[in-house]
Every structure is written in C-alpha cells, then in structure tokens.
Amino acid sequence: MSFSLGLTGSIGMGKSTTAQLFADAGCAVWDADAAVHRLYGSGGAAVAPMAAAFPAAIEDGAVSRVALKQIISADPSALKRIEAIVHPLVFADRAAFRASATADILVFDIPLLYEAGGVEEMDAVACVLVSPELQEARVMERGTMTQAQFLAIRAKQLPAEEKAARADYVIETETLDHAKAQVAAVLADIRRKMTHA
C-alpha cells in the first residue's frame, strides 16, 4: 500500500526542485506539467481531440502552447473547452502512474492542486513556500516573463499563505539545504505514520 503526497506551491516557490529532492529520496514522482507536455507532444493523447476542436492549435503534429495562448486571449471561453479535453486525459495519466508505481510514497507534483481539484485523492499535501520577494526575484531571474505577466499569474493562483494553511506539511525553500532537511523530515513522518497505520 503506497502513500499519496500532493506537492503544490505557487510559481517560483521551488516546487520543481523540491519534487526532485523527493525523487532523490526514493519516491516516485508524477509531474502534472510533464504529463501535459506528453499529452500535447507529437503522438500524444490530446493531439487528435484538440485538432478536432481547435485546428489552429496544431503545429507539426503537436499541440502548440503558443497557439493555445493566442486562441484563449482571442476567446477566453476557449479555456473551458480546452480544460474539458485535457483534464480527463491528465487524470487518466495520473491513474496509470498510480497503478504502475512501486515506491512506498508517491509524490504528485501539481501546481494547481487546490485550484483544479485533486486534493481528495491525496493522503496528505505538502506546500512549498518562500517570501513573496524571493518568489518574484526567482521568477524574474528566469527571464521568461515580464513582471506584469508574473503578477497576473500570481493573482490567478490561490494565495500562497492559504495553500500553506491548508497543507499538512509546509516546506520552506529559501535554501537547498533547508529544503532537503524538511523533505527528509516529511518522509520520516509519513513512514512513521505508515508503520503505525
């Protein structure tokens, strides 16, 4: 019997790094963003239904995220139709991972765990957290978006403090060493609970 840990956190909080720490510690990690990339990629399960609904989104046999952004900005109602296609496929991908994983602790890296649902599938939730200042600095360092784009994304996400308040575990990622120590403590706590269950 495996334990399902949801891992969430807002943009720039260090979630991908923390997911890697869990993987390094022997957990099986499912990454929601990577699943969407697989579904959108050439031969992915989302390509045919997306081609039927949004032909302009297909480039070289794959779903173009750039084209999708343009479609959504031209018609905001398209987002709901896209989600109706993609969410069930992501759910199926997650179910397949769960069925095939052999680790005792499964970590589900889902940025919008609270916003998009899925909490009820988890035995516990860990939320990564840093100060708003460090969060913004990290995102700006990537050089992939403007400050306005970052602030717009952050505004759409549940406030970090609220995610942290709802979570069973909070992992502060201001330094890698601190994050590592907290991941080890979370895993020790989960394994202790599993042996006493």
GROMACS elastic network, one bead per residue, 0.5 to 0.9 nm:
[ bonds ]
;  ai    aj funct       b0    kb
    1   104     6  0.69678   500
    2   101     6  0.88480   500
    2   102     6  0.79357   500
    2   103     6  0.68960   500
    2   105     6  0.54657   500
    2   106     6  0.67633   500
    2   194     6  0.87646   500
    3   103     6  0.88671   500
    3   104     6  0.62262   500
    3   106     6  0.59641   500
    3   107     6  0.83986   500
    3   122     6  0.80362   500
    3   123     6  0.63137   500
    3   124     6  0.83633   500
    3   190     6  0.79431   500
    3   191     6  0.88287   500
    3   194     6  0.78003   500
    4    98     6  0.88281   500
    4   104     6  0.88148   500
    4   105     6  0.61039   500
    4   107     6  0.60422   500
    4   108     6  0.72542   500
    4   121     6  0.75988   500
    4   122     6  0.50795   500
    4   123     6  0.51963   500
    4   124     6  0.67994   500
    4   125     6  0.85402   500
    5   105     6  0.71471   500
    5   106     6  0.60514   500
    5   108     6  0.61126   500
    5   109     6  0.86719   500
    5   122     6  0.56872   500
    5   123     6  0.59713   500
    5   124     6  0.51003   500
    5   125     6  0.54684   500
    5   126     6  0.69595   500
    6   106     6  0.84312   500
    6   107     6  0.58554   500
    6   109     6  0.63134   500
    6   110     6  0.69243   500
    6   113     6  0.74544   500
    6   118     6  0.84752   500
    6   119     6  0.71874   500
    6   121     6  0.85192   500
    6   122     6  0.58175   500
    6   123     6  0.78301   500
    6   124     6  0.62915   500
    6   126     6  0.60730   500
    6   127     6  0.82487   500
    7    15     6  0.74392   500
    7    18     6  0.86189   500
    7    19     6  0.74823   500
    7   107     6  0.65349   500
    7   108     6  0.56623   500
    7   110     6  0.60366   500
    7   111     6  0.75614   500
    7   113     6  0.79053   500
    7   124     6  0.88955   500
    7   125     6  0.59171   500
    7   127     6  0.58735   500
    7   128     6  0.76087   500
    8    15     6  0.67725   500
    8   108     6  0.83251   500
    8   109     6  0.61986   500
    8   110     6  0.54147   500
    8   112     6  0.68772   500
    8   113     6  0.61899   500
    8   114     6  0.82008   500
    8   125     6  0.74694   500
    8   126     6  0.64016   500
    8   128     6  0.64430   500
    8   163     6  0.80395   500
    8   167     6  0.89047   500
    9    12     6  0.83582   500
    9    13     6  0.61908   500
    9    14     6  0.79135   500
    9    15     6  0.61994   500
    9   110     6  0.81292   500
    9   111     6  0.57147   500
    9   112     6  0.77592   500
    9   113     6  0.85459   500
    9   126     6  0.84265   500
    9   127     6  0.52695   500
    9   128     6  0.50509   500
    9   129     6  0.66691   500
    9   160     6  0.68358   500
    9   163     6  0.72060   500
    9   164     6  0.81943   500
   10    13     6  0.58064   500
   10    14     6  0.86004   500
   10    15     6  0.79879   500
   10   111     6  0.64688   500
   10   112     6  0.80184   500
   10   127     6  0.87736   500
   10   128     6  0.78381   500
   10   129     6  0.79246   500
   10   135     6  0.86192   500
   10   154     6  0.71976   500
   10   157     6  0.68675   500
   10   158     6  0.79502   500
   10   159     6  0.79796   500
   10   160     6  0.62540   500
   10   163     6  0.86413   500
   11    14     6  0.78658   500
   11    15     6  0.80586   500
   11   111     6  0.77889   500
   11   135     6  0.73855   500
   11   136     6  0.87786   500
   11   139     6  0.74463   500
   11   150     6  0.83446   500
   11   153     6  0.79104   500
   11   154     6  0.70973   500
   11   157     6  0.87078   500
   12    15     6  0.75908   500
   12   130     6  0.85257   500
   12   134     6  0.81839   500
   12   136     6  0.69521   500
   12   137     6  0.83455   500
   12   138     6  0.57546   500
   12   139     6  0.53197   500
   13    16     6  0.86333   500
   13   128     6  0.59946   500
   13   129     6  0.54703   500
   13   130     6  0.57414   500
   13   131     6  0.84710   500
   13   132     6  0.88589   500
   13   134     6  0.81959   500
   13   135     6  0.56498   500
   13   138     6  0.80903   500
   13   139     6  0.88680   500
   13   172     6  0.84680   500
   13   173     6  0.69889   500
   13   174     6  0.85870   500
   14    17     6  0.53996   500
   14    18     6  0.61678   500
   14    19     6  0.86704   500
   14   128     6  0.66106   500
   14   129     6  0.75875   500
   14   130     6  0.81052   500
   14   135     6  0.85022   500
   14   138     6  0.88490   500
   14   172     6  0.86758   500
   14   173     6  0.60517   500
   14   174     6  0.83618   500
   15    19     6  0.60153   500
   15    20     6  0.85840   500
   15   109     6  0.76366   500
   15   111     6  0.80503   500
   15   127     6  0.82324   500
   15   128     6  0.60038   500
   15   129     6  0.85655   500
   15   173     6  0.84442   500
   16    19     6  0.50333   500
   16    20     6  0.63100   500
   16    21     6  0.87653   500
   16    31     6  0.87956   500
   16   109     6  0.78185   500
   17    20     6  0.51142   500
   17    21     6  0.64230   500
   17    22     6  0.89250   500
   17   173     6  0.87630   500
   17   176     6  0.84042   500
   17   179     6  0.89448   500
   18    22     6  0.64430   500
   18    23     6  0.86980   500
   18   128     6  0.77076   500
   18   171     6  0.83714   500
   18   173     6  0.78084   500
   18   176     6  0.86533   500
   18   179     6  0.69665   500
   18   180     6  0.78063   500
   18   183     6  0.76307   500
   19    22     6  0.51531   500
   19    23     6  0.62966   500
   19    24     6  0.86575   500
   19    29     6  0.69501   500
   19    30     6  0.89605   500
   19    31     6  0.84413   500
   19   107     6  0.75399   500
   19   108     6  0.85102   500
   19   109     6  0.66385   500
   20    24     6  0.60207   500
   20    25     6  0.85188   500
   20    29     6  0.81452   500
   21    25     6  0.62353   500
   21    26     6  0.89285   500
   21    27     6  0.89314   500
   21   179     6  0.82674   500
   21   180     6  0.65610   500
   21   183     6  0.70705   500
   21   184     6  0.88933   500
   22    25     6  0.50185   500
   22    26     6  0.66640   500
   22    27     6  0.55492   500
   22    28     6  0.79178   500
   22    29     6  0.74796   500
   22   107     6  0.74457   500
   22   180     6  0.87321   500
   22   183     6  0.67332   500
   22   184     6  0.83794   500
   22   187     6  0.84174   500
   23    26     6  0.52806   500
   23    28     6  0.60387   500
   23    29     6  0.60913   500
   23   107     6  0.83011   500
   24    27     6  0.72448   500
   25   183     6  0.85679   500
   25   184     6  0.78800   500
   25   187     6  0.85875   500
   26   103     6  0.71809   500
   26   104     6  0.86621   500
   26   105     6  0.81662   500
   27   103     6  0.58385   500
   27   104     6  0.71093   500
   27   105     6  0.53198   500
   27   106     6  0.57629   500
   27   107     6  0.65993   500
   28   101     6  0.66411   500
   28   102     6  0.76643   500
   28   103     6  0.57118   500
   28   104     6  0.81910   500
   28   105     6  0.66455   500
   28   107     6  0.60792   500
   28   108     6  0.85537   500
   29    97     6  0.89857   500
   29   105     6  0.87685   500
   29   106     6  0.59579   500
   29   108     6  0.58940   500
   29   109     6  0.69554   500
   30    34     6  0.81508   500
   30    35     6  0.79341   500
   30    94     6  0.70972   500
   30    97     6  0.70703   500
   30    98     6  0.85906   500
   30   106     6  0.76348   500
   30   107     6  0.62164   500
   30   109     6  0.59107   500
   30   110     6  0.83853   500
   31    34     6  0.52756   500
   31    35     6  0.62145   500
   31    36     6  0.88414   500
   31    94     6  0.87935   500
   31   107     6  0.84835   500
   31   108     6  0.62252   500
   31   110     6  0.65679   500
   32    35     6  0.50387   500
   32    36     6  0.63745   500
   32    37     6  0.87527   500
   32    90     6  0.73541   500
   32    94     6  0.80929   500
   32   108     6  0.75118   500
   32   109     6  0.60390   500
   32   110     6  0.53099   500
   32   111     6  0.75934   500
   33    36     6  0.51790   500
   33    37     6  0.63292   500
   33    38     6  0.87785   500
   33   109     6  0.82775   500
   33   110     6  0.76345   500
   33   111     6  0.82425   500
   34    38     6  0.62588   500
   34    39     6  0.86656   500
   35    38     6  0.50828   500
   35    39     6  0.62156   500
   35    40     6  0.86134   500
   35    90     6  0.65162   500
   35    93     6  0.69132   500
   35    94     6  0.81320   500
   36    40     6  0.60216   500
   36    41     6  0.83713   500
   36    46     6  0.85596   500
   36    86     6  0.78001   500
   36    89     6  0.86346   500
   36    90     6  0.67367   500
   37    40     6  0.51363   500
   37    41     6  0.58587   500
   37    44     6  0.84589   500
   37    63     6  0.89762   500
   38    41     6  0.51172   500
   38    42     6  0.81203   500
   38    43     6  0.85583   500
   38    44     6  0.58099   500
   38    45     6  0.81119   500
   38    46     6  0.87487   500
   39    42     6  0.81865   500
   39    43     6  0.78790   500
   39    45     6  0.50823   500
   39    46     6  0.50373   500
   39    47     6  0.70761   500
   39    62     6  0.88944   500
   39    63     6  0.85177   500
   39    86     6  0.81141   500
   39    89     6  0.76036   500
   39    90     6  0.78715   500
   39    93     6  0.88340   500
   40    43     6  0.80130   500
   40    44     6  0.54298   500
   40    45     6  0.72453   500
   40    46     6  0.55744   500
   40    47     6  0.58478   500
   40    50     6  0.88416   500
   40    62     6  0.57651   500
   40    64     6  0.75673   500
   40    65     6  0.84136   500
   41    44     6  0.50673   500
   41    45     6  0.84510   500
   41    46     6  0.82311   500
   41    47     6  0.73818   500
   41    61     6  0.77817   500
   41    63     6  0.64172   500
   41    64     6  0.86431   500
   42    45     6  0.89171   500
   42    47     6  0.72769   500
   42    60     6  0.76508   500
   42    61     6  0.52827   500
   42    63     6  0.77363   500
   43    46     6  0.84221   500
   43    47     6  0.68464   500
   43    48     6  0.86371   500
   43    61     6  0.73242   500
   43    62     6  0.72673   500
   44    47     6  0.56714   500
   44    48     6  0.82217   500
   44    62     6  0.75567   500
   44    63     6  0.88159   500
   45    48     6  0.68916   500
   45    49     6  0.79207   500
   45    89     6  0.72384   500
   46    49     6  0.57167   500
   46    50     6  0.59048   500
   46    51     6  0.83896   500
   46    62     6  0.87444   500
   46    63     6  0.77744   500
   46    85     6  0.72503   500
   46    86     6  0.65079   500
   46    89     6  0.71868   500
   47    50     6  0.52435   500
   47    51     6  0.59166   500
   47    52     6  0.86505   500
   47    58     6  0.74620   500
   47    61     6  0.73006   500
   47    62     6  0.59808   500
   47    63     6  0.59596   500
   48    51     6  0.50325   500
   48    52     6  0.63024   500
   48    53     6  0.87947   500
   49    52     6  0.51304   500
   49    53     6  0.63312   500
   49    54     6  0.83925   500
   49    85     6  0.69551   500
   50    53     6  0.50773   500
   50    54     6  0.54420   500
   50    55     6  0.69978   500
   50    57     6  0.73583   500
   50    58     6  0.76945   500
   50    63     6  0.73831   500
   50    82     6  0.75220   500
   50    85     6  0.72391   500
   50    86     6  0.86036   500
   51    54     6  0.52373   500
   51    56     6  0.76202   500
   51    57     6  0.69666   500
   51    58     6  0.61229   500
   51    62     6  0.89931   500
   51    63     6  0.79972   500
   52    55     6  0.60693   500
   53    81     6  0.82969   500
   53    82     6  0.83646   500
   54    57     6  0.55560   500
   54    58     6  0.76152   500
   54    68     6  0.85152   500
   54    71     6  0.83964   500
   54    82     6  0.86741   500
   55    58     6  0.58099   500
   56    59     6  0.78653   500
   56    64     6  0.88763   500
   56    67     6  0.69788   500
   56    68     6  0.82873   500
   56    71     6  0.81512   500
   57    62     6  0.82801   500
   57    63     6  0.56295   500
   57    64     6  0.55251   500
   57    65     6  0.75940   500
   57    66     6  0.81878   500
   57    67     6  0.50311   500
   57    68     6  0.56098   500
   57    70     6  0.89084   500
   57    71     6  0.77092   500
   58    61     6  0.61358   500
   58    62     6  0.54590   500
   58    64     6  0.58457   500
   58    67     6  0.77852   500
   58    68     6  0.89306   500
   59    62     6  0.54498   500
   59    63     6  0.62437   500
   59    64     6  0.60200   500
   59    67     6  0.85589   500
   60    63     6  0.82983   500
   60    64     6  0.88468   500
   63    66     6  0.89165   500
   63    67     6  0.80047   500
   63    68     6  0.78833   500
   64    67     6  0.51900   500
   64    68     6  0.62489   500
   64    69     6  0.87297   500
   65    69     6  0.61689   500
   65    70     6  0.86698   500
   66    69     6  0.51943   500
   66    70     6  0.64528   500
   66    71     6  0.87868   500
   67    70     6  0.50805   500
   67    71     6  0.62088   500
   67    72     6  0.86802   500
   68    72     6  0.61219   500
   68    73     6  0.85244   500
   68    78     6  0.89916   500
   68    79     6  0.87944   500
   68    82     6  0.87767   500
   69    72     6  0.51474   500
   69    73     6  0.60798   500
   69    74     6  0.85544   500
   70    73     6  0.51525   500
   70    74     6  0.61410   500
   70    75     6  0.85098   500
   71    74     6  0.52054   500
   71    75     6  0.60318   500
   71    76     6  0.78680   500
   71    78     6  0.70612   500
   71    79     6  0.86023   500
   72    77     6  0.71713   500
   72    78     6  0.55396   500
   72    79     6  0.58986   500
   73    76     6  0.57428   500
   73    78     6  0.88021   500
   74    78     6  0.86952   500
   75    78     6  0.56307   500
   75    79     6  0.80460   500
   76    79     6  0.59239   500
   76    80     6  0.82188   500
   77    80     6  0.58683   500
   77    81     6  0.72289   500
   78    81     6  0.51815   500
   78    82     6  0.61648   500
   78    83     6  0.86206   500
   79    82     6  0.50537   500
   79    83     6  0.60961   500
   79    84     6  0.85556   500
   80    83     6  0.50915   500
   80    84     6  0.61375   500
   80    85     6  0.88086   500
   81    84     6  0.50392   500
   81    85     6  0.65500   500
   81    86     6  0.88074   500
   82    85     6  0.52744   500
   82    86     6  0.61529   500
   82    87     6  0.83871   500
   83    86     6  0.50079   500
   83    87     6  0.54214   500
   83    88     6  0.83813   500
   84    87     6  0.59018   500
   84    88     6  0.70833   500
   85    88     6  0.65451   500
   85    89     6  0.71159   500
   86    89     6  0.52393   500
   86    90     6  0.61685   500
   86    91     6  0.86352   500
   87    90     6  0.50752   500
   87    91     6  0.61066   500
   87    92     6  0.86322   500
   88    92     6  0.61829   500
   88    93     6  0.86331   500
   89    92     6  0.50452   500
   89    93     6  0.61804   500
   89    94     6  0.86414   500
   90    94     6  0.61827   500
   90    95     6  0.85836   500
   91    94     6  0.51193   500
   91    95     6  0.61693   500
   91    96     6  0.86719   500
   92    96     6  0.61524   500
   92    97     6  0.86257   500
   93    96     6  0.51663   500
   93    97     6  0.63028   500
   93    98     6  0.86932   500
   94    97     6  0.50899   500
   94    98     6  0.61611   500
   94    99     6  0.86439   500
   94   108     6  0.84028   500
   95    98     6  0.50227   500
   95    99     6  0.61482   500
   95   100     6  0.87123   500
   96    99     6  0.50970   500
   96   100     6  0.62663   500
   96   101     6  0.85492   500
   97   100     6  0.52992   500
   97   101     6  0.58418   500
   98   101     6  0.54846   500
   98   102     6  0.86109   500
   98   106     6  0.76461   500
   99   102     6  0.85295   500
  101   104     6  0.86796   500
  101   106     6  0.75918   500
  102   105     6  0.86264   500
  102   106     6  0.86203   500
  103   106     6  0.64796   500
  104   191     6  0.86255   500
  105   187     6  0.83039   500
  105   190     6  0.83792   500
  105   191     6  0.84453   500
  108   122     6  0.84848   500
  109   113     6  0.84400   500
  110   113     6  0.51936   500
  110   114     6  0.88635   500
  110   118     6  0.87379   500
  111   114     6  0.83479   500
  111   115     6  0.86869   500
  112   116     6  0.54994   500
  112   117     6  0.75401   500
  112   118     6  0.89455   500
  112   157     6  0.75027   500
  112   158     6  0.83919   500
  113   116     6  0.56689   500
  113   117     6  0.54520   500
  113   118     6  0.57796   500
  113   119     6  0.62262   500
  114   117     6  0.53421   500
  114   118     6  0.71635   500
  114   119     6  0.64987   500
  114   158     6  0.76268   500
  114   163     6  0.74339   500
  115   118     6  0.88883   500
  115   157     6  0.72519   500
  115   158     6  0.68107   500
  117   120     6  0.76816   500
  118   121     6  0.55038   500
  118   122     6  0.72048   500
  119   122     6  0.53920   500
  119   123     6  0.83992   500
  119   124     6  0.81815   500
  119   125     6  0.75449   500
  120   123     6  0.78819   500
  122   125     6  0.67852   500
  124   167     6  0.75016   500
  124   168     6  0.59051   500
  124   169     6  0.79495   500
  124   190     6  0.89017   500
  125   166     6  0.82533   500
  125   167     6  0.51036   500
  125   168     6  0.53037   500
  125   169     6  0.63751   500
  125   170     6  0.86222   500
  126   164     6  0.80146   500
  126   167     6  0.56266   500
  126   168     6  0.59398   500
  126   170     6  0.55786   500
  126   171     6  0.69140   500
  126   186     6  0.84784   500
  127   160     6  0.85421   500
  127   163     6  0.66744   500
  127   164     6  0.55832   500
  127   165     6  0.89524   500
  127   166     6  0.86885   500
  127   167     6  0.59656   500
  127   168     6  0.79971   500
  127   169     6  0.62704   500
  127   171     6  0.60697   500
  127   172     6  0.84611   500
  128   160     6  0.86585   500
  128   164     6  0.76218   500
  128   169     6  0.85869   500
  128   170     6  0.58404   500
  128   172     6  0.57508   500
  128   173     6  0.66282   500
  128   179     6  0.89002   500
  129   132     6  0.89362   500
  129   135     6  0.85777   500
  129   160     6  0.70433   500
  129   161     6  0.82372   500
  129   164     6  0.73561   500
  129   170     6  0.68653   500
  129   171     6  0.60974   500
  129   173     6  0.62174   500
  129   174     6  0.81209   500
  130   133     6  0.81516   500
  130   134     6  0.63403   500
  130   135     6  0.62200   500
  130   160     6  0.87694   500
  130   171     6  0.87093   500
  130   172     6  0.57717   500
  130   173     6  0.60079   500
  130   174     6  0.59316   500
  131   134     6  0.53224   500
  131   135     6  0.61445   500
  131   136     6  0.87001   500
  131   174     6  0.82087   500
  132   136     6  0.61610   500
  132   137     6  0.85795   500
  132   160     6  0.86788   500
  133   136     6  0.52972   500
  133   137     6  0.61911   500
  133   138     6  0.86859   500
  134   138     6  0.60710   500
  134   139     6  0.86241   500
  134   174     6  0.77650   500
  135   138     6  0.53167   500
  135   139     6  0.63810   500
  135   140     6  0.87010   500
  136   139     6  0.52426   500
  136   140     6  0.60806   500
  136   141     6  0.85352   500
  136   147     6  0.80986   500
  136   150     6  0.76850   500
  136   151     6  0.85700   500
  137   140     6  0.51771   500
  137   141     6  0.60899   500
  137   142     6  0.89018   500
  138   141     6  0.51417   500
  138   142     6  0.67015   500
  139   142     6  0.54283   500
  139   143     6  0.73595   500
  139   144     6  0.78921   500
  139   145     6  0.78149   500
  139   147     6  0.86177   500
  139   150     6  0.73964   500
  140   143     6  0.55555   500
  140   144     6  0.74923   500
  140   145     6  0.70337   500
  140   146     6  0.72627   500
  140   147     6  0.69445   500
  140   150     6  0.81400   500
  141   144     6  0.82851   500
  142   145     6  0.78146   500
  143   146     6  0.76676   500
  145   148     6  0.80701   500
  145   149     6  0.59685   500
  145   150     6  0.65664   500
  146   149     6  0.51635   500
  146   150     6  0.63152   500
  146   151     6  0.86832   500
  147   150     6  0.50392   500
  147   151     6  0.61140   500
  147   152     6  0.85486   500
  148   151     6  0.51355   500
  148   152     6  0.61260   500
  148   153     6  0.86814   500
  149   152     6  0.50871   500
  149   153     6  0.62662   500
  149   154     6  0.86397   500
  150   153     6  0.51683   500
  150   154     6  0.61382   500
  150   155     6  0.85460   500
  151   154     6  0.50311   500
  151   155     6  0.60133   500
  151   156     6  0.87179   500
  152   155     6  0.51005   500
  152   156     6  0.64840   500
  153   156     6  0.52769   500
  153   157     6  0.65942   500
  154   157     6  0.52628   500
  154   158     6  0.79388   500
  154   159     6  0.77869   500
  155   158     6  0.76292   500
  155   159     6  0.78238   500
  156   159     6  0.87168   500
  157   160     6  0.80492   500
  158   161     6  0.84536   500
  158   162     6  0.67656   500
  158   163     6  0.67103   500
  159   162     6  0.53120   500
  159   163     6  0.64981   500
  159   164     6  0.87865   500
  160   163     6  0.51050   500
  160   164     6  0.61484   500
  160   165     6  0.85620   500
  161   164     6  0.50451   500
  161   165     6  0.60612   500
  161   166     6  0.86962   500
  162   165     6  0.50009   500
  162   166     6  0.63022   500
  162   167     6  0.86781   500
  163   166     6  0.52644   500
  163   167     6  0.62105   500
  164   167     6  0.51415   500
  164   168     6  0.81521   500
  164   169     6  0.77216   500
  164   170     6  0.60084   500
  164   171     6  0.89527   500
  165   168     6  0.81998   500
  165   170     6  0.84716   500
  166   169     6  0.89249   500
  167   170     6  0.66552   500
  169   186     6  0.71422   500
  170   182     6  0.84677   500
  171   178     6  0.85350   500
  171   179     6  0.62528   500
  171   182     6  0.60234   500
  171   183     6  0.71998   500
  171   186     6  0.87200   500
  172   175     6  0.80019   500
  172   178     6  0.72078   500
  172   179     6  0.60449   500
  172   182     6  0.77907   500
  173   176     6  0.63609   500
  173   177     6  0.85184   500
  173   178     6  0.66199   500
  173   180     6  0.86424   500
  174   177     6  0.88894   500
  174   178     6  0.72977   500
  174   179     6  0.74901   500
  175   178     6  0.53720   500
  175   179     6  0.62928   500
  175   180     6  0.86983   500
  176   179     6  0.50600   500
  176   180     6  0.60687   500
  176   181     6  0.86509   500
  177   180     6  0.50659   500
  177   181     6  0.62503   500
  177   182     6  0.86848   500
  178   181     6  0.52020   500
  178   182     6  0.62812   500
  178   183     6  0.86966   500
  179   182     6  0.51562   500
  179   183     6  0.61562   500
  179   184     6  0.86527   500
  180   183     6  0.51523   500
  180   184     6  0.62536   500
  180   185     6  0.86694   500
  181   184     6  0.51732   500
  181   185     6  0.62745   500
  181   186     6  0.87575   500
  182   186     6  0.61128   500
  182   187     6  0.85765   500
  183   186     6  0.50827   500
  183   187     6  0.61860   500
  183   188     6  0.85481   500
  184   187     6  0.52022   500
  184   188     6  0.61189   500
  184   189     6  0.86277   500
  185   188     6  0.50595   500
  185   189     6  0.61473   500
  185   190     6  0.86438   500
  186   189     6  0.51333   500
  186   190     6  0.61894   500
  186   191     6  0.86138   500
  187   190     6  0.50889   500
  187   191     6  0.60392   500
  187   192     6  0.84179   500
  188   191     6  0.52239   500
  188   192     6  0.60675   500
  188   193     6  0.86401   500
  189   192     6  0.50993   500
  189   193     6  0.62601   500
  189   194     6  0.86676   500
  190   193     6  0.50770   500
  190   194     6  0.61301   500
  190   195     6  0.87437   500
  191   195     6  0.62461   500
  191   196     6  0.86704   500
  192   195     6  0.53531   500
  192   196     6  0.64348   500
  192   197     6  0.86770   500
  193   196     6  0.51593   500
  193   197     6  0.59373   500
  194   197     6  0.51037   500
